[in-house]
Amino acid sequence: MDIRGKRLKQQNEKVTRFTSSIGFDGAIAEEVLRVNQAHMVSLVRGKEVGRVVGANCLKFLQETSTKVDPESLTEDYHQFLEQAAVDSLGVDTAGYLNLGKSRNDQVATAIRMHLKHVLLRVISNALDLQNSMLLIARAQGRYILPGFTHLQHAQPITLAHHMFAYFDSLQRDVERLFQLYVRADASPMGGAALAGTSVRVGRVEVAGLLGFGRLVDNAMDAVSSRDVEMEALACFAIMMTSLSRVSEELVLWSSKEFSFIEIPDEYAATSSIMPQKKNPIVAEVARAKSGSVLGALTACIAIVKSLPYSYNLDLQEVTPHLWRAADDVSSSISLLSGMMRGLKFNPGAMVRSMEGDFSTATSLANYLVRVHGVSFRQAHSIVGGLVRSAVTGGKSLAEVAERQLGGMIEKETGKTVSISKREINSVLSVQASLAQIATKGGSNPKFTTDGLRSRTKSMVDARARLTSMRTFLEESERRLARTVRSITKEVKS
């Protein structure tokens, strides 16, 4: 029996292929099976379906394969599964599978179930990347390099300070995904097509069997909203934007002009024509994939923005973008994590790059304020003038300051100030500049130990939360499997 019914003539093959989602339903096939199992359990317990009929349906669902033929001439995996049940069990038994539910609430539920697993995977990968960053900060964080603004040398920083910036940016991405998980953890099942159902279905019971903590209350909202999916894409796009910036710096740092790092061979490639080349291909592709993920977000917002409530088949075009973006994010994070663990840093090149870059000039301006009572704007003007003289004369800032600083202070402020050569050299040294940083979260090396401690704790806490979520999902899957087994025992061999 063809379950599509007799309301319409048989569909044209081209139309079926055009509108079918079977080619990308494989991602949620396992979840669809569990949705059908939990729903049938509720029908049996609610006495809407006899125990023998229900047991036969559940046994079929236990034994059926989640493999999907992408060339199958069927609308989606839901239809494929129900048709297979009818062909196997007959319509008198399998015809009860869809009682009280619709493909609308099934697909919305299966997507959320799969998305929750995806979020946990991405969070886990992100924590691995954060760990790679902390390993660098712990082992090589004392290395000094120039900090940049406008891609120009600004002030000296430590490598630990730079890694902490990466870490903290990624930490907000992790927090967003945890927050999103809470919003995704709501079951649409029982919403049916859009209005709910007159069939006695225990929505809370089904939600629990499927690993959800709560319900999407309104049936229409449950089946027609995709804001959770779009929020996931927004979180992925923000995360990939941060990773793209990290990748860009790794590309720059690995160039001869910088020579700050050497990328591990296994994360690089040579040229097909230039045998000397070592190209940072993983960083480049990760940088590019940020554009792909952003494109997926834009596409999905464009798909949903003009749809009337409730369900429209346009919505099935959202999920391929979501799963592709999730794969791009997961693979990018995983590979960047491995690559960063193998980076070789060149502290000599970092220090040499700061020679004559005037990056400690701000320290001298601050020193004039704190020690000699010059207002900051006056100090800024004085030191700026010294830098100009140094650039024009091809001298170091210390050399020019030794000869001109006292006179420039007097000219600018009317004060007579004597500053020794030793004092000037001390203030302008990179180490002194770093040591003068007093604000928490700054680049002073004295903050590194506490920074490592607090960030390590945040990772430990996040992993514990991740483990708790995974354990809850695994227990719900086991509970559903036990419940199904207890009912199918009534089926005679």
FIVEXDREN-39692 format. One line per field, with one value per residue (C-alpha): x, y, z; residue in three letters. Coordinates in pm, 1 decimal. Each point is the difference from the previous one (the first is absolute). Example, Ala and Ser with C-alpha at 12.3 -4.5 7.8 and 13.67 -1.06 7.14 Angstrom:
! FIVEXDREN-39692
c1: (1230.0:137.0)
c2: (-450.0:344.0)
c3: (780.0:-66.0)
aa: (ALA:SER)
//
This chain:
! FIVEXDREN-39692
c1: (0.0:126.2:-27.7:-26.7:-373.2:-245.4:-55.3:240.9:117.2:338.0:277.9:221.1:347.8:165.9:-221.1:82.9:373.2:-29.6:-192.1:154.3:228.6:102.5:347.0:84.1:-232.4:270.1:127.8:-320.6:-100.9:102.1:-191.0:-311.0:2.8:14.7:-277.2:-221.2:88.7:-74.6:-325.4:-115.8:89.1:-224.0:-283.0:20.2:10.5:-288.4:-198.0:-40.6:173.2:-21.7:309.0:45.1:-32.0:227.0:252.6:11.8:56.5:273.7:168.4:6.4:152.6:262.1:105.9:-24.2:306.5:80.0:174.1:-166.3:19.6:46.5:-144.2:-319.2:-314.8:-155.4:-67.6:206.4:124.1:-324.4:-199.3:267.6:-17.4:-378.4:-28.6:259.2:-203.2:-320.9:174.9:143.8:-283.3:-304.3:-211.7:-221.0:300.5:241.2:-288.7:4.2:357.6:-104.7:-300.9:8.3:315.9:105.8:318.3:-5.5:58.2:217.3:252.4:8.5:70.1:260.2:187.0:20.0:112.8:278.9:91.3:53.5:256.5:161.7:25.8:166.1:249.5:87.2:34.5:230.6:214.6:10.2:122.6:277.2:103.1:-4.9:222.7:247.8:8.3:66.7:276.7:174.3:-57.6:136.3:307.8:93.6:-209.6:307.2:102.3:-32.2:-143.9:-149.2:-367.4:-171.9:-268.2:-80.1:254.4:270.3:224.9:-175.0:131.8:200.5:-202.6:73.2:-102.0:-209.3:-191.8:-70.0:-112.4:-228.5:-166.8:-66.1:-119.7:-241.1:-156.9:-58.8:-130.2:-288.4:-75.2:-14.0:-231.3:-230.1:-22.8:-80.6:-273.6:-131.8:-8.6:-251.4:-226.3:38.3:-87.5:-376.1:-213.4:-239.4:-154.1:-373.0:-40.0:-115.9:-60.4:-50.0:-301.4:86.2:-200.2:-311.8:198.7:118.5:374.6:207.5:211.3:203.8:51.1:117.0:228.7:164.5:52.1:166.0:233.9:-174.9:-25.1:-319.3:-258.3:-49.3:-336.7:-194.9:-65.1:18.8:323.7:134.4:-28.0:61.1:279.0:363.2:152.7:202.5:158.1:68.9:144.6:229.6:116.3:49.2:211.3:197.9:52.9:126.5:229.1:135.7:59.1:221.5:178.8:48.3:181.0:220.1:67.7:89.3:258.2:150.2:28.5:173.7:223.2:118.0:113.3:366.0:-83.8:-107.1:167.0:-165.3:-109.8:51.2:-312.8:29.6:62.9:-315.8:-213.0:176.2:54.4:259.2:-47.8:-57.6:265.6:213.7:177.9:108.5:-352.2:-169.5:-355.4:-223.4:-295.5:-194.5:-5.7:-99.3:-287.6:-123.8:5.6:-203.4:-252.2:-101.7:-147.9:-184.8:-153.2:-98.7:-159.6:-198.8:-135.5:-95.5:-170.7:-206.5:-114.7:-100.2:-193.5:-196.7:-55.8:-313.8:-169.1:-347.0:-68.1:-21.1:194.3:121.3:219.4:248.5:118.7:159.7:258.3:129.1:140.2:259.9:155.3:0.5:171.0:259.3:82.7:28.9:241.5:205.3:21.3:82.4:270.8:152.6:25.9:139.2:271.8:95.2:34.4:241.7:192.2:42.4:132.5:279.9:95.5:369.0:53.9:299.9:49.8:311.5:-193.8:-268.6:251.1:192.3:-321.8:-34.5:341.2:-50.6:-379.9:-59.9:-254.0:99.2:-69.4:-327.8:192.8:217.0:-305.7:-161.1:327.7:10.3:-352.0:54.7:350.7:38.1:-352.6:-47.3:-360.7:-56.0:-92.0:320.2:200.0:-160.2:107.6:353.2:60.0:-161.5:249.6:286.5:-117.1:-20.2:357.4:117.9:-164.3:137.6:350.4:16.8:66.6:-146.6:-262.9:237.0:274.8:-229.0:-163.8:338.7:78.8:-339.5:-243.7:85.5:-26.2:-326.2:-155.2:101.4:-128.2:-333.5:-63.4:240.8:139.3:365.0:40.6:322.1:-22.5:314.5:103.1:-31.5:-349.8:-102.3:144.8:-173.4:-338.7:30.4:110.5:-252.0:17.4:-59.8:-285.9:-170.2:69.8:-161.9:-336.8:-213.0:-353.1:-141.9:-13.7:294.5:318.2:215.3:156.0:-96.3:-362.0:81.0:-17.0:-341.5:-116.7:94.7:-164.1:-334.9:-22.1:89.4:-279.5:-249.6:94.9:-35.9:-342.6:-108.2:112.3:-192.9:-310.7:54.6:33.1:-321.6:-192.5:136.7:-80.8:-358.7:-44.8:157.0:-220.4:-313.1:100.4:51.0:-332.7:-181.3:173.0:-96.8:-360.0:-20.6:149.3:-249.1:-290.9:141.0:42.9:-370.8:62.3:22.3:300.0)
c2: (0.0:349.6:211.8:323.2:-52.8:71.1:374.8:74.6:-172.6:-171.7:255.4:70.1:-147.6:335.3:164.3:-269.8:41.5:379.6:8.6:-303.7:32.3:-366.7:95.5:175.0:-172.4:-248.7:241.0:-36.1:-358.4:-140.1:275.7:-59.1:-367.0:94.7:256.5:-273.8:-236.1:250.8:102.5:-360.5:-69.9:290.4:-124.8:-343.2:137.9:233.7:-297.4:164.9:-299.6:-361.4:-146.1:-270.5:244.9:243.6:-272.0:-107.8:359.7:45.0:-323.6:122.8:329.4:-190.8:-206.5:250.9:163.2:369.4:-18.8:229.8:-41.7:357.7:-105.9:-135.1:145.2:103.0:337.5:-50.5:-254.9:22.5:-117.2:-254.9:-148.4:-16.1:-148.6:-263.4:-86.1:-33.9:-221.2:-215.2:-16.4:87.1:307.7:-155.9:17.4:256.4:234.0:107.0:133.9:351.2:21.9:330.4:131.0:178.7:22.8:361.0:-72.6:-303.6:194.0:295.2:-243.3:-205.5:315.1:120.7:-344.2:-11.6:363.3:-64.8:-268.4:234.2:277.4:-233.6:-110.7:357.7:101.1:-297.9:94.6:362.1:-107.9:-199.8:310.9:206.1:-260.4:34.5:373.5:-48.5:-250.0:269.1:259.4:-234.1:-117.7:305.3:279.5:195.3:75.2:369.1:121.7:319.4:62.5:155.1:257.8:90.6:-275.2:240.3:-65.4:140.4:-128.2:-302.4:-297.3:-356.3:-304.4:-109.2:328.9:-61.9:-359.8:117.0:237.7:-293.4:-213.9:257.8:69.6:-371.9:-27.1:232.7:-221.2:-301.9:186.0:95.2:-365.0:-111.3:263.2:-107.8:-362.8:100.7:153.8:-303.1:-231.5:35.4:-263.7:89.5:-351.9:1.7:316.2:-223.8:205.2:333.3:-25.5:-290.5:-322.7:-159.5:-322.5:-62.4:58.5:68.0:290.9:13.6:-376.2:6.8:295.3:-188.9:-312.8:214.2:178.3:336.6:199.6:186.5:66.6:258.8:102.0:129.7:-259.7:247.8:147.0:-351.3:-108.3:323.3:181.1:-41.5:272.2:-257.7:-119.2:357.1:80.6:-300.7:134.0:345.7:-150.7:-201.3:309.6:203.9:-284.4:-43.7:374.5:-19.2:-307.7:173.2:283.0:-251.4:-174.2:329.8:72.1:-346.6:55.4:334.0:-130.3:-290.6:232.8:93.7:361.7:-103.8:-340.5:-21.9:-362.2:-309.5:-200.7:-380.9:-173.4:-210.5:316.4:159.5:-74.2:75.0:148.5:-200.9:210.7:167.0:-270.3:234.7:98.2:-81.2:126.9:30.1:-172.4:-103.8:356.8:125.4:-245.7:66.3:370.4:-68.3:-223.6:291.1:150.5:-323.4:-10.0:365.3:-77.8:-284.1:236.7:256.9:-264.9:-134.2:342.1:77.6:-329.3:53.8:375.9:11.7:-327.1:15.7:-211.2:-302.0:-267.5:55.9:-235.5:284.0:-87.3:-324.0:208.2:134.8:-327.3:-78.0:341.5:-69.6:-338.7:118.4:299.5:-223.5:-228.0:300.3:137.2:-335.1:-89.8:349.5:4.2:-353.1:65.4:338.8:-163.7:-260.6:258.0:234.7:-281.7:-51.1:364.1:84.9:354.9:216.4:233.5:150.1:119.6:144.1:204.4:110.0:125.6:250.8:159.0:368.3:-27.4:257.6:-238.5:103.9:368.4:-18.2:-118.1:312.8:225.3:-170.6:31.0:376.0:23.7:-220.3:109.7:354.9:140.3:66.0:-27.0:-291.9:212.0:201.0:-320.4:-144.6:308.2:-8.2:-368.5:33.4:273.9:-219.7:-283.0:239.2:116.4:-361.1:-101.0:307.0:-42.9:-376.5:-27.2:-209.2:152.3:-33.6:193.5:285.9:8.7:25.3:319.5:163.3:-117.6:258.6:289.9:-121.1:-38.0:352.8:138.9:-184.3:49.1:263.7:-256.3:-83.0:-376.5:-202.6:-363.8:-210.1:-224.4:-300.7:103.9:43.0:-335.1:-173.4:149.3:-77.6:-362.1:-260.3:-185.0:319.7:95.7:-333.8:15.4:344.6:-135.8:10.9:-69.8:-350.7:-181.8:194.1:-136.9:10.8:-348.4:-2.7:-55.0:-314.8:-249.1:115.1:20.5:-361.8:-109.2:171.8:-109.3:-357.9:0.2:133.2:-287.1:-257.8:140.6:-2.6:-360.4:-104.7:171.4:-165.3:-342.3:53.0:88.6:-299.0:-232.1:126.2:-61.5:-344.9:-98.3:117.3:-211.9:-302.1:63.7:12.5:-318.3:-179.4:115.6:-117.1:-338.9:-47.7:51.0:-204.9:-300.0:-54.1:-66.4:-376.4:-121.6)
c3: (0.0:-89.0:317.1:-197.1:-28.9:-278.3:30.0:-287.2:-311.6:12.0:16.2:-298.2:55.0:-66.1:261.7:254.6:-57.3:14.7:327.7:172.2:301.1:-7.6:-122.1:326.2:248.7:91.1:265.9:202.8:-90.3:339.8:176.4:-213.0:102.1:367.0:-45.3:-148.6:283.7:276.2:-165.7:-35.4:364.0:99.7:-223.0:159.2:353.6:-80.1:-134.4:-338.3:-158.4:115.2:160.8:-263.9:-288.9:177.8:77.8:-364.7:-110.0:259.2:-102.6:-359.4:113.8:199.1:-298.3:-284.0:-149.2:15.2:-336.2:-248.0:-377.1:-126.2:-337.6:153.3:-154.1:327.8:158.3:315.2:251.9:198.3:-299.3:-91.1:349.9:18.2:-348.6:93.0:311.8:-200.5:-254.7:278.7:255.5:-205.9:33.3:272.1:236.5:-139.1:-81.7:366.2:-12.7:-94.6:229.5:186.8:-162.1:-314.8:-196.4:117.3:368.8:-79.1:-206.4:240.5:284.6:-187.3:-103.1:359.6:119.5:-256.3:58.1:369.3:-81.9:-253.0:259.9:249.1:-266.1:-95.7:365.1:61.5:-301.2:114.5:343.8:-168.5:-193.6:318.7:161.3:-289.3:62.9:370.7:-71.9:-204.1:272.0:266.6:-188.2:-206.7:144.0:119.4:-360.3:-82.8:-328.4:-135.0:55.4:-300.2:-63.9:-359.4:-81.0:124.4:298.7:306.8:334.7:114.2:122.4:102.5:-199.7:299.4:-19.7:-368.0:60.6:279.9:-246.9:-233.6:290.1:140.4:-337.1:-48.3:356.8:-86.2:-299.9:232.3:238.6:-288.1:-106.8:354.2:15.8:-338.7:117.0:268.4:-264.1:-227.4:289.6:-49.7:-173.3:-283.1:-0.9:53.9:-201.8:-289.8:-314.9:178.9:233.1:227.7:-13.9:147.8:43.5:355.1:-33.9:311.4:-115.4:320.8:-8.9:-362.8:69.4:286.3:-209.5:-268.5:239.4:16.5:319.2:-90.3:-272.3:-270.7:141.6:-299.6:-270.8:-287.4:127.6:54.7:-363.0:-188.3:182.6:-100.3:214.3:196.0:-323.4:-109.8:341.5:-37.2:-335.0:152.1:279.5:-254.4:-216.6:296.6:105.4:-352.0:-26.9:309.3:-135.3:-333.9:177.1:181.6:-331.2:-165.0:268.0:-35.4:-375.1:58.5:278.2:-216.0:-281.7:-40.4:76.0:351.0:54.9:342.7:-47.7:-207.1:-72.1:34.8:-331.9:26.1:4.6:-297.8:-368.3:-260.6:-344.4:-316.7:-175.2:271.8:202.1:279.6:103.7:328.8:-17.6:310.7:-166.0:311.6:130.6:-345.4:-41.5:354.5:-83.9:-314.5:175.2:218.6:-316.9:-76.9:347.6:-21.0:-336.4:157.7:265.7:-261.9:-215.3:288.6:115.8:-358.5:-23.5:320.8:2.1:-218.3:97.2:151.5:306.7:16.2:-190.3:-355.5:-200.8:-43.4:350.7:-114.6:-188.0:332.9:133.5:-271.7:63.4:373.6:-23.3:-252.5:217.1:307.0:-185.0:-115.2:354.2:157.2:-251.4:7.5:378.6:14.8:-258.4:143.4:340.1:-133.5:-198.3:297.3:217.9:-253.3:-61.0:35.4:125.6:-82.8:298.5:-156.7:-303.0:226.0:198.3:-309.9:-156.2:285.0:-49.9:-70.2:-5.1:281.6:156.6:355.3:-65.0:193.2:306.6:-17.6:-27.1:300.4:193.1:-56.0:142.0:305.8:99.7:-129.4:20.2:-370.8:-121.9:-231.6:-301.7:45.5:46.7:-312.7:-195.4:139.4:-74.1:-342.5:-77.0:115.5:-227.9:-292.4:62.5:30.7:-328.4:-178.6:137.2:-23.6:373.7:280.7:227.1:297.3:-180.7:-93.3:345.6:171.4:-193.4:-47.1:268.7:268.7:-242.4:-150.4:344.7:91.0:-327.8:32.3:373.7:129.4:245.9:40.6:11.1:5.1:-117.9:-18.6:-287.6:225.4:99.1:-364.1:-106.3:288.8:-80.8:-371.1:40.3:-110.5:331.3:199.2:-227.9:65.2:372.8:26.0:-117.0:314.0:-118.2:40.5:-332.1:-136.5:-155.6:314.6:35.0:368.9:-108.1:-197.5:287.1:119.7:-360.2:-60.0:323.9:-62.5:-363.1:83.7:257.7:-254.1:-232.5:275.9:90.2:-365.4:-47.3:310.8:-135.9:-336.6:160.0:196.3:-316.1:-188.3:288.1:9.7:-373.3:18.2:294.0:-183.6:-300.4:225.2:173.5:-333.9:-114.1:325.2:-33.1:-359.8:91.9:281.5:-240.3:-288.0:225.5:-53.4:-369.5:-54.2:-194.0)
aa: (MET:ASP:ILE:ARG:GLY:LYS:ARG:LEU:LYS:GLN:GLN:ASN:GLU:LYS:VAL:THR:ARG:PHE:THR:SER:SER:ILE:GLY:PHE:ASP:GLY:ALA:ILE:ALA:GLU:GLU:VAL:LEU:ARG:VAL:ASN:GLN:ALA:HIS:MET:VAL:SER:LEU:VAL:ARG:GLY:LYS:GLU:VAL:GLY:ARG:VAL:VAL:GLY:ALA:ASN:CYS:LEU:LYS:PHE:LEU:GLN:GLU:THR:SER:THR:LYS:VAL:ASP:PRO:GLU:SER:LEU:THR:GLU:ASP:TYR:HIS:GLN:PHE:LEU:GLU:GLN:ALA:ALA:VAL:ASP:SER:LEU:GLY:VAL:ASP:THR:ALA:GLY:TYR:LEU:ASN:LEU:GLY:LYS:SER:ARG:ASN:ASP:GLN:VAL:ALA:THR:ALA:ILE:ARG:MET:HIS:LEU:LYS:HIS:VAL:LEU:LEU:ARG:VAL:ILE:SER:ASN:ALA:LEU:ASP:LEU:GLN:ASN:SER:MET:LEU:LEU:ILE:ALA:ARG:ALA:GLN:GLY:ARG:TYR:ILE:LEU:PRO:GLY:PHE:THR:HIS:LEU:GLN:HIS:ALA:GLN:PRO:ILE:THR:LEU:ALA:HIS:HIS:MET:PHE:ALA:TYR:PHE:ASP:SER:LEU:GLN:ARG:ASP:VAL:GLU:ARG:LEU:PHE:GLN:LEU:TYR:VAL:ARG:ALA:ASP:ALA:SER:PRO:MET:GLY:GLY:ALA:ALA:LEU:ALA:GLY:THR:SER:VAL:ARG:VAL:GLY:ARG:VAL:GLU:VAL:ALA:GLY:LEU:LEU:GLY:PHE:GLY:ARG:LEU:VAL:ASP:ASN:ALA:MET:ASP:ALA:VAL:SER:SER:ARG:ASP:VAL:GLU:MET:GLU:ALA:LEU:ALA:CYS:PHE:ALA:ILE:MET:MET:THR:SER:LEU:SER:ARG:VAL:SER:GLU:GLU:LEU:VAL:LEU:TRP:SER:SER:LYS:GLU:PHE:SER:PHE:ILE:GLU:ILE:PRO:ASP:GLU:TYR:ALA:ALA:THR:SER:SER:ILE:MET:PRO:GLN:LYS:LYS:ASN:PRO:ILE:VAL:ALA:GLU:VAL:ALA:ARG:ALA:LYS:SER:GLY:SER:VAL:LEU:GLY:ALA:LEU:THR:ALA:CYS:ILE:ALA:ILE:VAL:LYS:SER:LEU:PRO:TYR:SER:TYR:ASN:LEU:ASP:LEU:GLN:GLU:VAL:THR:PRO:HIS:LEU:TRP:ARG:ALA:ALA:ASP:ASP:VAL:SER:SER:SER:ILE:SER:LEU:LEU:SER:GLY:MET:MET:ARG:GLY:LEU:LYS:PHE:ASN:PRO:GLY:ALA:MET:VAL:ARG:SER:MET:GLU:GLY:ASP:PHE:SER:THR:ALA:THR:SER:LEU:ALA:ASN:TYR:LEU:VAL:ARG:VAL:HIS:GLY:VAL:SER:PHE:ARG:GLN:ALA:HIS:SER:ILE:VAL:GLY:GLY:LEU:VAL:ARG:SER:ALA:VAL:THR:GLY:GLY:LYS:SER:LEU:ALA:GLU:VAL:ALA:GLU:ARG:GLN:LEU:GLY:GLY:MET:ILE:GLU:LYS:GLU:THR:GLY:LYS:THR:VAL:SER:ILE:SER:LYS:ARG:GLU:ILE:ASN:SER:VAL:LEU:SER:VAL:GLN:ALA:SER:LEU:ALA:GLN:ILE:ALA:THR:LYS:GLY:GLY:SER:ASN:PRO:LYS:PHE:THR:THR:ASP:GLY:LEU:ARG:SER:ARG:THR:LYS:SER:MET:VAL:ASP:ALA:ARG:ALA:ARG:LEU:THR:SER:MET:ARG:THR:PHE:LEU:GLU:GLU:SER:GLU:ARG:ARG:LEU:ALA:ARG:THR:VAL:ARG:SER:ILE:THR:LYS:GLU:VAL:LYS:SER)
//
